[in-house]
């Protein structure tokens, strides 16, 4: 068992996906969704080199202006079901890493290394993604993101509707149309979602048309709170431009709060990965780091 522990929290991790698998406080309350397959079998997958979905799961590349190449990348990327190497564990941190395999390279033609470092400080869990382009010449387009699911409700005797999300500041924003059949978006077809609101009451009707894509938020933190008690959590996502909210239509007792660098392909976008909105481009040999923080209260 891979574990970090202090006087406030006990964390567990798994090498499959290099992912967080448990967040418990000293009262034994489990904050992280435990992966019941009736609703959603995963827990907190790492999304790389895409977040969300591509049109027909296909990406087109023109590395260094060479002839174009098409690869297949399923929803949320190539690494979430792969075994990561445990590279380091200290008293308050643990790091996992994976490098591209021949199978990955056939569909994502770049050699890369992805390191995920988790650090526990007090009641805060810092997740840091470190992406390295191992190519000697080619520039590498990529996206990375988190997909943590949290138990909701947290305590027995509560219901989903007892909970709400609280934004860092009052928000007025629209959201794009989600297309559940393909996982794609229509960024040009939008509806008002928040209207001078700091709170969003949780209700399963929010997810009738799949996930909610918040691409216009001013806030860079969001909290999950109950109207019955003070237990909850805050997610700080300063490094990420987008936040996704999701739960299942069969009333899964969880809420996924997901910081992403990029989005699912929008209908008006091409299939070239490097031209997708907010694509991150790494030069040969370059490394980039982004991270987010979960704070339990």
Secondary structure, DSSP 4 states (H G I P E B T S, - for coil): -EEEE-SSEEEEEETBTTEEEEEEETT--B-B----TTT-S-SEEEEEE-SS--GGGEEEE-GGGPSPEEEE--TTBSSTTSBPEEEEE-SSEEEEEEE--HHHHTTS-S-EEEEEEEEEETTEEEEEEEEEE--SS--EEEEEEEEEEEESS-STT--GGGEEEEEEEEEEEEEEEEETTTTEEEEEEEEEEEEEEEEEE--GGGGTTS-EEE-S---SEEEEEESSSS-EEEEE-TT-SEEEEE--TT--SEEEEEEESS-PPBTTS-SBGGGSTT-EEEPTT-EEEEEEEEEE-
